[in-house]
Amino acid sequence: QVHVVESGGGLVQAGGSLRLSCAASGRTFSMLTMGWFRQAPGKEREFVAAISRSGGGRGYADSVKGRFTISRDNAKSTVYLQMNSLKPEDTAVYYCATDTTISVRPTAISSRSEDYDYWGQGTQVTVSS
């Protein structure tokens, strides 16, 4: 069992920045692939970013490339999502998730929600125009 808790959401004006944090416990954090997903009202949940257990592999949705950065601090068992140049279309509930399957490749990541085993409750991000 992995317990996942997000924080850092809020209301920000377009062009502003926010940093989301996600703390995971219950497993050795450095063995977990971590991902961020989001779901806007009336839309399906979509992939945002993922980072491998080593931190050497990172992936982003095309819609956030160049604006969002995912990182991790294994000593703090925390993954971050730095969001810059926010747009109203970034408004959504942001979810952090863990993929507990250990790949032979330490840089492996996944953008598929079905590969992630444990999810947080989500944190609301609202970007006003």
C-alpha positions as CSV (number, residue, x, y, z in Angstrom):
1,Q,0.0,0.0,0.0
2,V,1.3,3.5,-0.9
3,H,-0.2,6.6,0.5
4,V,-0.1,9.6,-1.8
5,V,-0.8,13.2,-0.8
6,E,-0.8,16.2,-3.1
7,S,-0.5,19.8,-2.0
8,G,0.2,23.3,-3.5
9,G,-2.9,23.9,-5.6
10,G,-4.7,27.2,-5.7
11,L,-6.0,30.1,-7.7
12,V,-3.5,32.0,-9.9
13,Q,-3.8,34.5,-12.7
14,A,-2.9,33.6,-16.3
15,G,0.8,33.8,-16.8
16,G,1.5,33.0,-13.1
17,S,3.2,30.0,-11.5
18,L,2.4,27.3,-9.0
19,R,4.4,24.4,-7.6
20,L,2.6,21.2,-6.7
21,S,4.1,18.7,-4.3
22,C,3.3,15.1,-3.8
23,A,4.5,13.0,-0.9
24,A,4.4,9.2,-1.1
25,S,4.9,6.7,1.8
26,G,4.6,3.0,2.3
27,R,7.2,1.9,-0.2
28,T,10.8,2.8,-0.9
29,F,10.2,6.0,-2.7
30,S,13.4,5.7,-4.9
31,M,11.9,2.6,-6.5
32,L,8.6,4.4,-7.6
33,T,7.9,5.9,-10.9
34,M,5.8,9.0,-10.3
35,G,3.3,10.7,-12.5
36,W,1.0,13.7,-12.6
37,F,-2.4,13.6,-14.3
38,R,-5.2,16.2,-14.4
39,Q,-8.9,16.2,-15.0
40,A,-10.9,19.3,-16.0
41,P,-14.7,19.5,-15.6
42,G,-16.5,17.4,-18.2
43,K,-13.2,16.0,-19.6
44,E,-11.4,12.7,-19.2
45,R,-8.3,12.5,-17.0
46,E,-5.2,13.2,-19.0
47,F,-1.4,12.7,-18.5
48,V,0.6,15.7,-17.6
49,A,4.1,14.5,-16.7
50,A,6.1,11.5,-15.3
51,I,9.5,10.9,-13.8
52,S,11.4,7.7,-13.5
53,R,12.5,6.2,-10.3
54,S,16.1,7.3,-11.0
55,G,15.0,10.8,-12.1
56,G,16.8,10.3,-15.3
57,G,13.7,9.7,-17.4
58,R,11.1,12.4,-17.7
59,G,8.1,12.9,-20.0
60,Y,5.5,15.6,-20.6
61,A,2.3,16.0,-22.4
62,D,2.7,18.2,-25.5
63,S,0.3,20.8,-24.0
64,V,2.7,21.5,-21.1
65,K,6.1,21.0,-22.6
66,G,8.3,24.0,-22.0
67,R,6.1,25.3,-19.2
68,F,6.0,22.5,-16.6
69,T,8.9,20.7,-15.0
70,I,8.7,17.5,-13.0
71,S,11.3,16.7,-10.4
72,R,11.8,14.5,-7.4
73,D,13.7,14.5,-4.1
74,N,14.1,10.9,-3.0
75,A,15.4,12.0,0.4
76,K,12.1,13.7,1.1
77,S,10.0,11.1,-0.7
78,T,8.4,13.9,-2.7
79,V,7.8,14.7,-6.3
80,Y,7.2,18.2,-7.6
81,L,5.5,19.8,-10.5
82,Q,6.6,23.3,-11.3
83,M,4.0,25.0,-13.4
84,N,5.0,28.3,-15.2
85,S,3.2,30.4,-17.7
86,L,-0.1,29.0,-16.6
87,K,-3.1,29.3,-18.9
88,P,-6.9,29.1,-18.2
89,E,-6.9,25.7,-19.9
90,D,-4.6,24.4,-17.3
91,T,-7.5,24.6,-14.8
92,A,-8.2,21.1,-13.4
93,V,-7.8,18.8,-10.5
94,Y,-4.3,17.6,-10.5
95,Y,-3.6,14.0,-9.3
96,C,-0.3,12.4,-8.3
97,A,0.1,8.7,-8.8
98,T,2.7,6.0,-8.3
99,D,3.6,3.1,-10.6
100,T,5.0,0.4,-8.3
101,T,6.1,-1.9,-11.1
102,I,9.9,-1.9,-11.1
103,S,11.2,-1.8,-14.6
104,V,14.7,-3.1,-15.5
105,R,15.3,0.3,-17.0
106,P,15.7,2.9,-14.2
107,T,14.7,5.6,-16.7
108,A,11.4,4.0,-17.6
109,I,8.2,6.1,-17.4
110,S,4.6,5.7,-18.5
111,S,2.0,8.1,-19.6
112,R,-0.8,5.5,-19.2
113,S,-3.1,6.0,-16.2
114,E,-3.7,2.3,-16.1
115,D,0.0,1.7,-15.3
116,Y,-0.3,3.6,-12.0
117,D,-1.4,1.8,-8.9
118,Y,-2.0,4.4,-6.2
119,W,-3.5,7.8,-6.5
120,G,-3.8,10.8,-4.3
121,Q,-7.0,12.7,-3.7
122,G,-6.1,15.5,-6.0
123,T,-5.5,19.2,-5.7
124,Q,-7.4,22.0,-7.5
125,V,-5.6,24.4,-9.8
126,T,-7.6,27.3,-11.1
127,V,-6.1,29.7,-13.6
128,S,-8.1,32.9,-14.1
129,S,-7.9,34.9,-17.3
